[in-house]
Amino acid sequence: MSSSASKRRNLLAVCATLLTGSLLAQSSSTHSADSTSLNMDAVYERPFLQNAEAGGGNNQRKLALGGYLEMNATYGAEDGLTEGLSLQARRLTLFSSARLARNITFLSEIEFEDGGHEINIEFAAVDVALNPAFNIRAGVILNPIGTFNQNHDGPNWEFIERPDVSVNLLPATWSNAGVGVFGKFHKGKVTWGYEAYLTNGFDDRIIDNVHGRTFLPASKENDERFEQSSNGRPLFTGKLSMRHHPWGEIGLSYMGGIYNNYTPDGLALDVPRRVHVAAVDLQKTIRKTGTTLVGEAVIILVDVPETYTQQYGSKQRGAFLDVVQPVVEREIGAWPHAVVLVAARIDWVDWNVGTFNETGEDIGDGLWAITPAVSLRPTAQTVFRLNYRYQWQTDILNNPAALTATWMLGLSTYF
Amino acid sequence: MPLSLRTSLALLTLAATVMACSKTLPPAPEENSLLDGPIEGLSAADQARFLRGDEAFGEIFTSTSGLGPLFVAAQCASCHPGDGKGSPFVRFTRFGQADTTGNTYLAQGGPQLQHKALPGYSPEVLPAGATSTDLIAPAVTGLGYLDAVSDADLIALADPQDLDGDGISGRPHFNRIPDYAQLRPESVELNGMYICRIGKKGAAYDLLHQTAEAYNQDMGVTSIFSPIDPLSGLEQDPEVTMQTINDVVGYLKTLKAPIQRNPEKAEVIAGGEIFGEIGCDGCHTPVLQTGSSPIVQLDHVEFYPYSDLLLHDMGPGLDDGYTEGYATTAEWRTPPLWGLGLSRDAQGGSYFLLHDGRALSIEQAIEMHEGEGQQSADAFEALSGADQDLLIEFLESL
């Protein structure tokens, strides 16, 4: 599809969002934030839906508009070289929802990144709620891999940067045209959730890209992926989640399929090559201290031709862990329920796991980062964040790491 | 209760102060610990070209931007990480020429083996019977200085008949040059050939020649200078522009020379004296001078490459049976020793020295010298352990 067609599609989506936004709406009554909610419910737990539900009743065809804004200032340096201070308008995201009929709900998320440099439909799906245990979703869906991809709204996090494992190993935000089913079961203190989707998937870019490494996010550069599968083979994504009250939530997810276009126009140019992604994620709040732990760990296996360069690795892994601790919860200024939090994140990514054929030495191309943070939440929906990120990144040969430190001060808020 | 103006200002000041605190940011490494970076004092135009060339040097090629289909590496910087020496990870093979009569395997994919291939393609394999050698790429720092040495100076250093009887008989590599080469001022011609000096065998005339061939043979990227696709053997439209290649050449010309560490240290000075005493400087000439250059910083300046840029017979141990141009199979152009101590920072923490990285330490590299280097290798063996250590310390300071 041409870029102009892509722009038209995006423009139509934006117009649809704006047109529907003047009315109130409600979300499906099967989705509400409570102790049984799972990460998979993130698209239903956005404040605009919660607010609409609280004030809207059950009238059909009521629509709602919401969104969030992220902006920040950064000042950093790599190995002593700094680009100075930058002010960034990172994201303006618009949500809309509409109840189309009883138990049929439309939800969408349109994101404008970097001041409109990129416009993406991150989510635009219709949910048919047949039963809490069995629902159908079709449209542009968020593949349920790990925790962050489905729960990526900026105001939910104390960190300005997104986790490296989520955006530089996994391709968050990773959404595709697709269809699937999801549902939840409750038994005692345990809630089980499942999701299973077939979507369009990856393409050859994951091992043929300007990043010079196996890089799943490179497939996001394919403008045609919402309209046409790269190889006619769907990508499967499935997730099983369990929340135990009060232990917390753990999720196991898998995403896999053939990524390469091995028979363009019917000509067999290559053999089918698969990508496998497995992730485990957790969310846990320690009730006694109020400490929250969130993290995910990922392993990726890619069938890379042996005759290709080892610069593109066949195995990748990474993880992140956030620890968030509220330290002050009281009236601050005009905000009666303000909260001050301290937090820390550890990022780890290894883009190329293995050893060099030529020397037997470990292949590098990895990253570690630690990010202490302080944030102020005047309300739950708005967060002012001060982050300091220190990063060690090695090249493929494991030469001395490039050291990068960045101060970030920013705002992220739902509206 | 709203925040007071004082409190608000205090918070903003605190945030600004913290962000501006340079102590929380990683310091720049010492300039003498890095191989990359421009020559000091370049004009604005040369700096702009340096930046463009730097970016092009780091460009990662893909199938859509011209990589391959057969290739060795996907970017210049793969073979020259941090502008330093390559590692065995990007070791490459040249084949097909056993003597000075030329490469007889050009029609079969010579002179370089593209042993990697885009998915779906089969990489090149070494033709049966072809003589070959493995190579790792040299550092590219300071190349502008080497490129600017006058032919007259190289001829003055040469002693092909070993008339001084020191056992060293270096000679310049007179070779045929491509049509697009721009002759240096006062170039010396010999039977239609000119002094070449770039590359392990010194077979490339200048940085343009080297760069155009590297794009083609290393990455499978065609240019107006080297338009033949290594896979098909057919002339193709340029996959990289002339401007980009010129920018990369400009970048290579204006990379700084490596800076010696601890030159005042007593052990380094003593090691330098031993370097001369055992005859290493017979080939690894410490000081050269550039000739005329349009780049002011390269015009008639003294520099310290520890190379004479001449061909020397290195004996049977380093004779792989492959050659280029009019060098013999045992002849290698003296590699500059500047930057030697920083090699490990580009090679993943280990030394991989000599033309194919076979020497895993400086000591091994010295011991593998034969031919014209045999005397110095023997003299190194005869040194006391302490003196050997001093020599190594000196070499690592370069």
Interface residues (C-beta under 8 A of the other chain):
Chain A: A73 Y75 G76 A77 E78 D79 G80 L81 T82 L85 D204 I207 D208 N209 V210 H211 G212 N260 Y262 L269 D270 R273 P305 T307 Y308 T309 Q310 Q311 E331 I332 G333 A334 F356 E358 T359 E361 G364 L386 Y388 Y390 D395 I396 L397 N398 N399 P400 L403 T404 A405 W407 L409
Chain B: M1 P2 L3 A15 V18 M19 A20 T24 L25 P26 P27 A28 P29 E59 I60 T62 S63 T64 S65 L67 F71 A73 A74 Q75 S78 P81 G82 S87 P88 F89 R91 K116 A117 L118 P119 G120 Y121 S122 P123 D345 A346 Q347 G348 G349 S350
